Amino acid sequence: MTFVPMIPKDLRRHARLLGFTPAAAGGVLAFHLGSTVFEGIGLGMVLPVFEYLQANENIAALAEKSELWRRLVDVYAAIGLPVTLAVLLGTSFLCILVRQAFVHARLVFLAKVRFRALARLQTLLFRNYLHVDLAYHEQQQIGLTVNDLTSQAERSIEYFFLALDFIGFAFLLLVYVVLLVVVSPEMAAAAAILLGSTAWALGGLLKRSRALGYLTVAARQTLAAFLTDKLGLLRLIRLSGAEAAEIQTVDQLTDVQRRRHFEAARLVALLSTSVEPIAAGAAILLLYFGVRVADLSLGTLGLFIVILVRLLPIVRQLLNTRQVFVNTEGAVRAITRRFQDFEAGAEHAGGGIHFEGLTKHIRFDNVMFTYPNRSAPALDHITLEIAAGTLTALVGPSGGGKSTLVDLLPRLREPTAGRVLIDDLALDQYDLQSLRAGIAFVPQAPLILNATPADHIRYGSTGATLDDVHAASQGAGADAFIRALPRGYDTPLGEGGAELSGGQRQRLDLARALLRQASILILDEPTSHLDADAERLFRETLLALRDRGDMSIVVIGHHLASITEADKIIVLANGQIAETGIHRTLLTTGNWYAQAYRKQLADSDHEPATSKAQD
């Protein structure tokens, strides 16, 4: 059993990552050293006090018999102080005050370094999380990630500070052991045997504590994942009548966590309450040994007992620190694994070419993409070209590969084979940040910020003026309903825009995309939540953007009536291009597009307006 906590090699890198530099660790230990030295001096003054009283304040006799007293007299003479009981006691008290000053400085320094390290860790975790590829995110539970960024991050910071505390207390213990050896080598040897036996006897508890630490981390992660998942499904839970089942599940998970925490607290209590009786028994044995065997003087024996009394809380603190230390090791392992996963799945930053905007075309050159753990490709040998300044629609049955195809443009996914090029340069030659800045995206299910409409529209375009926000919202058909809100553009929307209808959320998010004035605009079924008038307005806006010629628009369309005026319609089915053409041409083929369009037309019982160019 290893009593001193050792930081494994694979965790040393983690310590450096958190900012635990040798200078920071050295600062903490230096304060420990200062407090230890002055505490040792303060306690060491107990022996001269005892001897001074025993010698009836005869300084000359003491100096004649003891080298320590000769040096003590010389020191006091050098600073102009007489050797009196008051001076000796005052010196001891002054050393205690200086020791406390070091302790105070250490605690303040620890707080500063600790909170700075925690902030650094959480920022690093979040930054790395944002730069991991999409495949990693799709395989992770949000609850586990949130748990790691909060509670596990804090516990992992605690791990390293506990290591420093342990080293500091161990050094203090060493100082006391040295004092014991100076006072009486025989007594020190007996004390070492007793303390070593105590540490060995408690080793099993420490081993159990380490294992329990890993179980506690797992219980916390499981509960966090469950809560994160279920808190977003309140409507489904209520409408499904599943409240009782979910309450039972969370009761089971919290009970597991409760039992883990209780077991850890029980171990701490057992360690805390075991040390003092053991140490008291050891002190009694040592006292008997000192009187009957070592034949110590009253002063020496008194100092020895004082040191032992001071040693008891230090031994207890060491054992408690060790217990908590091994209990938090699981959190450090979890954070370390998270960093390793982030590194393994980090997105490639791309080349050094700054993306200035699409000027010629987007080209998919024999592109293939297969999702992990799937045998069939989502995209199978896709070759197509999208001209700059045009409106292109991607349609087809569900699962045909439409969303996967557009995910390749901002490099949310990387092709398994083949290349995607913009203006004859492969996407990975462009700087990733500038590439994404040149692409605006509106998802089918809008993600509305818990902010005001103005703040949401400005998201990603912080330099935009209020006039720019108004113009974008007008272009998206959102201005009227925003102005009708209680505080207009400054109205808090609530989480996910809960106070807005589905169509209002869609138009609000479209305004955000339009404000970016990106070279490429991707829309995933933008009219799915719009009424007839709003859809007409949106279609007119889309055509106006296309006619400006400075924006290339790619629309994923399920409602085919909304994309009849596209410059090119691409039908994707089973990961392959099944049809390509304009609306009028595709209607004559009798294939999927023609059948789907006529079915939707019959269902809606109206003929959408089309441009003269396609009549």
Rosetta blueprint (number, residue, H / E / L):
1 M L
2 T L
3 F L
4 V L
5 P L
6 M L
7 I L
8 P L
9 K H
10 D H
11 L H
12 R H
13 R H
14 H H
15 A H
16 R H
17 L H
18 L L
19 G L
20 F L
21 T L
22 P H
23 A H
24 A H
25 A H
26 G H
27 G H
28 V H
29 L H
30 A H
31 F H
32 H H
33 L H
34 G H
35 S H
36 T H
37 V H
38 F H
39 E H
40 G H
41 I H
42 G H
43 L H
44 G H
45 M L
46 V H
47 L H
48 P H
49 V H
50 F H
51 E H
52 Y H
53 L H
54 Q H
55 A L
56 N L
57 E L
58 N L
59 I H
60 A H
61 A H
62 L H
63 A H
64 E H
65 K H
66 S L
67 E H
68 L H
69 W H
70 R H
71 R H
72 L H
73 V H
74 D H
75 V H
76 Y H
77 A H
78 A H
79 I L
80 G L
81 L L
82 P L
83 V L
84 T L
85 L H
86 A H
87 V H
88 L H
89 L H
90 G H
91 T H
92 S H
93 F H
94 L H
95 C H
96 I H
97 L H
98 V H
99 R H
100 Q H
101 A H
102 F H
103 V H
104 H H
105 A H
106 R H
107 L H
108 V H
109 F H
110 L H
111 A H
112 K H
113 V H
114 R H
115 F H
116 R H
117 A H
118 L H
119 A H
120 R H
121 L H
122 Q H
123 T H
124 L H
125 L H
126 F H
127 R H
128 N H
129 Y H
130 L H
131 H L
132 V E
133 D L
134 L H
135 A H
136 Y H
137 H H
138 E H
139 Q L
140 Q L
141 Q L
142 I H
143 G H
144 L H
145 T H
146 V H
147 N H
148 D H
149 L H
150 T H
151 S H
152 Q H
153 A H
154 E H
155 R H
156 S H
157 I H
158 E H
159 Y H
160 F H
161 F H
162 L H
163 A H
164 L H
165 D H
166 F H
167 I H
168 G H
169 F H
170 A H
171 F H
172 L H
173 L H
174 L H
175 V H
176 Y H
177 V H
178 V H
179 L H
180 L H
181 V H
182 V H
183 V H
184 S L
185 P H
186 E H
187 M H
188 A H
189 A H
190 A H
191 A H
192 A H
193 I H
194 L H
195 L H
196 G H
197 S H
198 T H
199 A H
200 W H
201 A H
202 L L
203 G H
204 G H
205 L H
206 L H
207 K H
208 R H
209 S H
210 R H
211 A H
212 L H
213 G H
214 Y H
215 L H
216 T H
217 V H
218 A H
219 A H
220 R H
221 Q H
222 T H
223 L H
224 A H
225 A H
226 F H
227 L H
228 T H
229 D H
230 K H
231 L H
232 G L
233 L L
234 L H
235 R H
236 L H
237 I H
238 R H
239 L H
240 S L
241 G L
242 A L
243 E H
244 A H
245 A H
246 E H
247 I H
248 Q H
249 T H
250 V H
251 D H
252 Q H
253 L H
254 T H
255 D H
256 V H
257 Q H
258 R H
259 R H
260 R H
261 H H
262 F H
263 E H
264 A H
265 A H
266 R H
267 L H
268 V H
269 A H
270 L H
271 L H
272 S H
273 T H
274 S H
275 V H
276 E H
277 P H
278 I H
279 A H
280 A H
281 G H
282 A H
283 A H
284 I H
285 L H
286 L H
287 L H
288 Y H
289 F H
290 G H
291 V H
292 R H
293 V L
294 A L
295 D L
296 L L
297 S L
298 L H
299 G H
300 T H
301 L H
302 G H
303 L H
304 F H
305 I H
306 V H
307 I H
308 L H
309 V H
310 R H
311 L H
312 L H
313 P H
314 I H
315 V H
316 R H
317 Q H
318 L H
319 L H
320 N H
321 T H
322 R H
323 Q H
324 V H
325 F H
326 V H
327 N H
328 T H
329 E H
330 G H
331 A H
332 V H
333 R H
334 A H
335 I H
336 T H
337 R H
338 R H
339 F H
340 Q H
341 D H
342 F H
343 E H
344 A H
345 G L
346 A E
347 E L
348 H L
349 A L
350 G E
351 G L
352 G L
353 I E
354 H L
355 F L
356 E L
357 G L
358 L L
359 T L
360 K L
361 H E
362 I E
363 R E
364 F E
365 D E
366 N E
367 V E
368 M E
369 F E
370 T L
371 Y L
372 P L
373 N L
374 R L
375 S L
376 A L
377 P L
378 A L
379 L E
380 D E
381 H E
382 I E
383 T E
384 L E
385 E E
386 I E
387 A E
388 A L
389 G L
390 T L
391 L E
392 T E
393 A E
394 L E
395 V E
396 G L
397 P L
398 S L
399 G L
400 G L
401 G L
402 K H
403 S H
404 T H
405 L H
406 V H
407 D H
408 L H
409 L L
410 P L
411 R L
412 L L
413 R L
414 E L
415 P L
416 T L
417 A E
418 G E
419 R E
420 V E
421 L E
422 I E
423 D L
424 D L
425 L E
426 A E
427 L H
428 D H
429 Q H
430 Y E
431 D E
432 L H
433 Q H
434 S H
435 L H
436 R H
437 A H
438 G L
439 I E
440 A E
441 F E
442 V E
443 P L
444 Q L
445 A L
446 P L
447 L L
448 I L
449 L L
450 N L
451 A L
452 T L
453 P H
454 A H
455 D H
456 H H
457 I H
458 R H
459 Y L
460 G L
461 S L
462 T L
463 G L
464 A L
465 T L
466 L H
467 D H
468 D H
469 V H
470 H H
471 A H
472 A H
473 S H
474 Q H
475 G H
476 A L
477 G L
478 A L
479 D H
480 A H
481 F H
482 I H
483 R H
484 A L
485 L L
486 P L
487 R L
488 G H
489 Y H
490 D H
491 T L
492 P L
493 L L
494 G L
495 E H
496 G H
497 G H
498 A L
499 E L
500 L L
501 S L
502 G H
503 G H
504 Q H
505 R H
506 Q H
507 R H
508 L H
509 D H
510 L H
511 A H
512 R H
513 A H
514 L H
515 L H
516 R L
517 Q L
518 A L
519 S L
520 I E
521 L E
522 I E
523 L E
524 D E
525 E L
526 P L
527 T L
528 S L
529 H L
530 L L
531 D L
532 A H
533 D H
534 A H
535 E H
536 R H
537 L H
538 F H
539 R H
540 E H
541 T H
542 L H
543 L H
544 A H
545 L H
546 R H
547 D H
548 R H
549 G L
550 D L
551 M L
552 S E
553 I E
554 V E
555 V E
556 I E
557 G L
558 H L
559 H L
560 L H
561 A H
562 S H
563 I H
564 T L
565 E L
566 A L
567 D L
568 K E
569 I E
570 I E
571 V E
572 L E
573 A E
574 N L
575 G L
576 Q E
577 I E
578 A E
579 E E
580 T E
581 G E
582 I L
583 H H
584 R H
585 T H
586 L H
587 L H
588 T L
589 T L
590 G L
591 N L
592 W H
593 Y H
594 A H
595 Q H
596 A H
597 Y H
598 R H
599 K H
600 Q H
601 L H
602 A H
603 D H
604 S H
605 D L
606 H L
607 E L
608 P L
609 A L
610 T L
611 S L
612 K H
613 A H
614 Q H
615 D L
